[in-house]
Structure formats: structure tokens, C-alpha cells
Amino acid sequence: MLVSADDQVKAYIKKIMSQLDRWMQRGKISKLVIVITDKDTGEHVERWQFDVQIFASSKPKKSSKSTTPTTAAGAGQENTNSSGAAATATSSADSSKTEAEIQAEIAALFRQITASVTFLPQLAGDCTFNVLVYADADSDVPVEWGDSDAKEIVNGERVQLRGFSTSNHRVETLVSYRLGN
């Protein structure tokens, strides 16, 4: 497992996680996407999508706009956050799950993500990452976040991974990647 030693990257991720926590607590998020981009070509090589359904929120969701921050982390690394269209949670949660069952589902997802190295192409050269957050239109968006496109992978492969659910949330995971030339 890779761990960043760059203090700017750590601070940037901490800032992102703090904002995500606020949005999750308020039931404002429908999707979180992490896009890995080749720094030399600007081509998106991997796109990890986590669709979030929040069941505890009973108020209707509104569509939203995309935003992107202009903060850079690390030497020459460009990191981007975005807010985009929100989806409505249509399922109900299973409140009968135990904490151990929920943790087992999350652990299974982590194992599957870790095992994805068996089918994902090896990343060559320097890469950067972008964080995209799809939140409700009425969400409070920090001024340093700006608009962004979806950063889809053109002609990429897609693999649906495991999901997990709690009494308040359901998370589905999908990875898209560009096949080597």
C-alpha cells in the first residue's frame, strides 16, 4: 500500500475529507469519484466511482452544479474537487444488519479493491489524481472549489465492484480504466 509522505498532499486530503464529512452528515452527496490522470498526456487512466445512497435523508434532492478547487498539492501535482448532479436514494436500508456484518461487507470491498491490481493495467509515468464530488445544488460549496466535467474514460473498460450498506447508506463501487495501447 502506498502512503504519501508529502505534507501538502496530506493536508489537501485532510481538507477534502473534512468537507466530505460535512456533506455526508447533511445527506448532500450522491457520488464520490477519484480520477487518476497521466501528467504527461492529460489522459484519464483510472476512474473510481462510489455511488452513495443516503436513506436517512427524507427531504427531496435537487440537481446541482459542478465545482472544482484550484488548490495544488505536492510538487506539480494538480488535485481537483468537483460537485455535480445529485441522485435520489430510492431504496430503503436494512436496519437489521449488525455492526459486524457491515464491517465484513466493507472489508470485502477493501479486499476487492486491493485485488484489482490483477486486472488493472500498471500505471506508467507520473500521475495525478482528481476528486469529484456530486452534491445537491443547495450544498454549501467552498469558494476554492470550481466547476468540472465528469472526467470519464473514453473507450474504457468498466468493472462493477462490491457494495456495502448500513442502516443509513448504500455504497456501490465501479472502476473504469483505460487499456494499454
Secondary structure, 3 states (H helix, E strand, C coil): CCCCCCHHHHHHHHHHHHHHHHHHHCCCEEEEEEEEEECCCCCEEEEEEEEEEECCCCCCCCCCCCCCCCCECCCCCECCCCCCCCCCCCCCCCCCCCHHHHHHHHHHHHHHHHHHHHCCCCCCCCEEEEEEEEECCCCCCCCCCCCCCCCCCCCCEEEEEEEEECCCEEEEEEEEECCCC
